[in-house]
Amino acid sequence: MHKEVKEYLRLRKKLVVLEYAHLFGNNLKAYKACGIPKSTFYEWKRAYIKNGEEGLKRKKPIAKRHPRALSQEVIDKILELRRVYHLGSRRIHWYLERYHGIETSESSVYRTLVRHNESRLPKTASRRTVHTRRYAKNVPGYHVQLDVKFITLQDPKGKKVRRFQYTAIDDATRIRALKIYKRHNQQNAIDLKLKIDRRCVM
């Protein structure tokens, strides 16, 4: 039987049951005579009262978001690293973990690039060797990697405010320090550098 015919017959069945209950003023008799569970009957009735015949039509199931799916913020960061800096999926995975504390797999990064038609680097992009082993310094505080992330927060009144998240990582100890500042300037970068220096020598 054709799909549209089946759907029409389902809808007619629901309408007949509801019309039977309405004419005889007996819900119990209606759903028992038609072999319909009580919960199903009242579900149909509520849907019909709210939306008429449209409420009785079958709805397409809504895909549920996977609990481990990447947030839109992470997706935007992946696409930015790809489009602006032409990084491969392995480098993006490494960058997110190192500078933003975002743990995700290289395969998740690759699938995100494919979904957004970014699976191929432009021909003008330079080829760089991907180093899987991290280099390190021997002296703590000698070399610190610093990254700045722009974030939007809400104040107690619900107003959106822009802030700057500074992330510093010491190349010797791998200690990571994060702090949010109101302004993006050299003074705040120095302040965070001093903080991670103090943590490295403790």
C-alpha positions in Angstrom: 0.0 0.0 0.0 1.2 3.5 -0.9 2.7 5.5 2.0 0.3 8.4 1.5 -2.7 6.0 1.5 -1.5 4.5 4.8 -1.1 7.9 6.4 -4.6 8.9 5.2 -6.2 5.8 6.7 -4.4 6.4 10.0 -5.7 9.9 10.1 -9.3 8.8 9.3 -9.2 6.2 12.0 -8.3 8.8 14.6 -11.0 11.2 13.4 -13.6 8.4 13.5 -12.8 7.5 17.1 -12.9 11.1 18.2 -16.1 11.7 16.3 -17.7 8.6 17.9 -16.8 9.8 21.4 -18.1 13.3 20.6 -21.5 12.1 19.2 -22.2 9.6 22.0 -20.5 11.7 24.8 -18.7 8.6 26.0 -15.0 8.5 25.8 -14.7 5.1 27.5 -17.1 3.4 25.1 -15.3 5.0 22.1 -11.8 3.9 22.8 -12.8 0.4 24.1 -15.1 -0.2 21.1 -12.2 0.7 18.7 -9.5 -1.2 20.7 -7.6 2.0 21.4 -5.5 2.3 24.7 -6.8 5.0 27.0 -3.6 6.9 27.0 -3.5 6.9 23.2 -7.1 8.1 22.9 -6.5 11.1 25.2 -3.2 11.9 23.4 -5.2 12.1 20.1 -7.9 14.2 21.8 -5.4 16.7 23.2 -3.6 17.0 19.9 -7.0 17.5 18.0 -8.2 20.2 20.5 -4.9 22.0 20.1 -4.2 21.8 16.4 -7.2 20.2 14.7 -6.5 17.6 12.0 -2.9 18.8 11.7 -2.3 17.7 15.3 -3.3 14.1 14.4 -0.8 13.7 11.5 2.4 11.8 12.2 5.4 14.0 12.7 8.8 13.3 11.5 11.1 12.3 14.4 13.5 15.0 15.5 17.1 14.0 15.7 18.4 14.2 19.2 21.7 15.9 19.8 24.4 13.4 20.8 25.7 14.2 24.3 29.3 14.1 23.0 28.7 16.3 19.9 30.9 19.3 19.4 29.5 22.6 20.6 29.0 25.4 18.0 31.8 27.3 19.7 34.3 24.5 19.1 33.1 24.0 15.5 33.6 27.7 14.8 37.1 27.5 16.2 38.0 24.5 14.0 36.7 26.3 10.9 38.7 29.4 11.9 41.9 27.5 12.3 41.3 25.8 8.9 40.3 28.9 6.9 42.7 31.4 8.4 45.8 29.4 9.2 45.3 26.4 6.8 45.9 23.8 9.6 45.3 20.1 9.0 43.0 18.1 11.3 45.9 16.8 13.4 47.3 20.3 14.0 43.8 21.6 14.8 43.3 18.8 17.3 46.6 19.5 18.9 46.0 23.3 19.0 42.6 23.0 20.6 44.0 20.8 23.4 47.1 22.8 24.0 45.8 26.4 23.9 42.2 26.0 24.8 42.0 22.9 26.9 39.4 21.4 24.5 39.7 17.6 24.3 38.4 16.2 21.1 39.6 13.5 18.7 41.4 14.1 15.4 38.6 12.1 13.6 35.9 14.5 15.1 37.9 17.4 13.7 38.1 15.8 10.3 34.4 15.0 10.2 33.6 18.6 11.1 35.8 19.8 8.2 34.1 17.4 5.8 30.6 18.5 6.9 31.5 22.1 6.1 33.2 21.3 2.8 36.7 22.1 4.2 38.2 18.7 3.8 40.7 19.9 1.2 43.3 22.6 1.8 43.6 25.3 -0.9 46.4 24.8 -3.4 48.0 28.0 -2.3 48.5 26.7 1.2 52.1 25.9 2.1 53.0 22.3 3.0 54.4 21.9 6.5 55.6 18.9 8.3 53.3 17.8 11.2 55.3 17.1 14.3 53.5 14.6 16.5 56.1 15.0 19.3 56.0 18.2 21.3 59.2 20.1 21.7 60.0 21.2 25.3 62.4 23.5 27.1 64.5 22.4 30.0 64.2 25.5 32.2 60.7 26.4 33.5 59.5 29.8 32.6 62.1 30.2 29.8 59.6 29.8 27.0 55.8 30.4 27.4 53.2 30.0 24.7 50.4 32.6 24.9 47.0 32.6 23.2 44.0 34.9 23.4 40.4 33.9 23.0 37.5 36.3 22.6 34.5 35.3 24.7 31.0 36.8 25.4 29.6 36.6 28.9 26.6 38.0 30.7 26.7 40.3 33.7 24.3 39.9 36.6 21.7 42.1 34.8 21.8 39.7 31.8 23.7 42.2 29.5 26.2 40.7 27.1 29.8 41.8 27.7 33.0 41.0 25.8 36.0 39.6 27.6 39.4 38.2 26.7 40.6 34.8 27.9 44.3 34.6 28.1 45.9 31.1 28.1 49.6 30.6 28.8 51.5 27.3 28.7 55.0 26.7 29.9 57.0 24.6 27.4 59.1 23.0 30.1 56.5 21.9 32.7 53.3 22.0 30.5 51.6 24.0 33.3 48.6 25.9 31.9 47.3 29.1 33.3 44.0 30.8 32.2 42.6 34.1 33.2 39.8 36.4 31.9 40.5 40.1 31.5 38.4 43.0 30.5 40.9 44.4 28.0 43.2 42.9 25.4 46.6 44.6 25.9 50.3 43.9 26.6 50.0 44.6 30.4 47.6 41.7 30.8 49.8 39.4 28.8 52.7 40.3 31.1 50.6 39.8 34.2 49.6 36.2 33.1 53.3 35.5 32.2 54.3 36.4 35.7 51.6 34.2 37.2 52.7 31.1 35.3 56.4 31.9 36.2 55.5 31.8 39.9 53.6 28.5 39.5 56.6 26.9 37.7 59.0 27.7 40.5 56.7 26.6 43.3 
